[in-house]
Amino acid sequence: FEMTTNTTASIPFDFQEVQYYSPDFSAIRQIRVDVFVNEQACPIEEEFDEHEEKAHHYLASIGGTPIGCSRWRFYNQSTAKLERFAITKQNRGKGYALPLVMSTLHACLRFHPSFTNIKIHAQAHLQKMYERFGFVESKEDARFDEAGIPHLVMYYDMSRLSSN
């Protein structure tokens, strides 16, 4: 399954941008607390950071029930950083990760088509999954721990995007 910038791929859920101060952000907050704070023991003050207000947040839902979330933010003038991908425990293993990641990537590029780099800090145990989605490990950046979880820097292979 590969999406290109000019393809409207069928995604198995509703995908909408949610403003940080909107009531809908409570669903995103709940998913992130459940996944990152409760399941992965990330301190809540690290999970909700100084980038919340300026980041672009997304909620994935099926039949009005939230099943996942993500966000992207400006990293620098040419680079976006995709972050906070989470799928509720009961909805994992159902094939939602790829469309969530790719929908976020495409929303980012629709907003700012001139980005030349798309970066993620991937949890190390998810490296193979992100590689299947088109991300490659950075050769310049060392692996690191974030909230006690091993991470690595990965970049999306922009050559996978259609230029026509």
N, C-alpha and C positions, 0 to 999 in steps of 0.2 A: 504494500500500500504506500504509494508516494503521492503527495499533494504538490501541485505547482502553484505559483502565484496567480495563475489565471484559471484555475480549476475550482469549481464549486463541488467539493467532495461531500458525499453524504456523511453527516456525523450523527451518531446514535443518541444525541441529547441536545437540549436547547443550550446555547452558548451565548451569554450576554455580558456586556461590560457593566460593572456595578461601581458607582461612585463611593468613595470611602465614607462620606457622611450620610449616605442614603440608608433607609431602613433595611434594604436588601443586604447590606454589608454584614449584618448579624449572621446570616447563613454562612458567609465566607469565614467570619470569625469563628463560628462553631466548628466548622470542618477543620480549620487550622489548629484550634485548641485540641480537638479530638486526636488528630493525626500527629502533630508535631509536639505538643505539650504533653498530652496524656500518654500516647503510645510510645513516643520516642524520647520523652523526658527532656525536651528542649525548654529552657527557661522562658517563661512567657514574655519577659522583657527583651529577650533576643528575638523571639518570634515576631513580635510587633515592634517595628523599628522606626527610625526617622524617615524612612522612604514611603511609609503608608500613604500619606496625603498626596504625594505626587505620582505614585505608581498607578498603572492602569490595571485594575482588578477585573477578573472574570469569574463567572459562576456557571457551572455546568449542572443542568437539572433534567430530570425525566418526569414528565407528568406533574411538574411543579415541585417535585422532591429534589432538593440539592444532593448531588452525588460527587461533586469535585470542584476544585477552584485552582486559579493560577494568577500570576501577575507578571507584568514586565515593567521595566523602568529604563530611563536613559542612564547609561553608564558613562558615556562620554559622547562627543559629537558624532562619532561614526559607529558607536557600539551600543546595542541594547542588551540588557541582562534579563533573561527569563528566570522567574523565581516562583517559589511557594506552590509548586505543583502538588496537589493532594487529592486523593480519591478516598471516599469513605470506605471503611473496612469491609462493609458488606457488599460493596460494588467493585472491589478489586478482582482482577483475573477475568474480567468480562470484556476486555478489549477497549477500554475507555482511555488508557494512557496515551496512545498514539494520537487519536483525534484531539485530546485535550492539549497536548504539546503542540501539535501542528496548527490547531485553531488559534492558539496564543501567538505562535510565531507569525502566522499570516495576519492576525489583527495588528500586531506590532508593525509589520511591513506595510500594511495598508495605511497606518497612521503616519509612518515615516519611511517612505520607500528608499531613501538614500542611505539607510544603515548599510555598512559594509561588513559588519561583524555582529553575530548573535551569540552571546556568551551565556553559559550556565555554570553554576557550582553544583555539580551532581554528587549525590551520595554515592560513594564508591561501589556499593553493592548493586547499584543500578546502572553502572557503566555500560554493560552489554546492551541493555534495553535502549539507552540513549544512542549508542552506536548504530543500532538497527534503525533508529529514527533519523540518522544522518549527522550526528554530532561526532566530533573527533577530539581526543584528549590533547590539550595544549602541551607543546613540547617545552615551552618557556616557564610554565608555572608549576611549582612543586605541589604535591598533594598536601592536604592540611586537615585539621580537625575543626569542625564547627559544631558547637553545642555537644561536644564529645562524640561526634559521628564523623568518620573518615569521609572526606570529600576530594574531588578533583575538578579542575577547570576544564571545560569542554567548549568548543566552538562549533556552530552549525556549518556544515560544508555548503557554502552559498552557491557552489556550482550545481547543486541539486535543484535549484530553483529555475524555472523556465524563464527565459528572457524574451519570449515572443508573446 
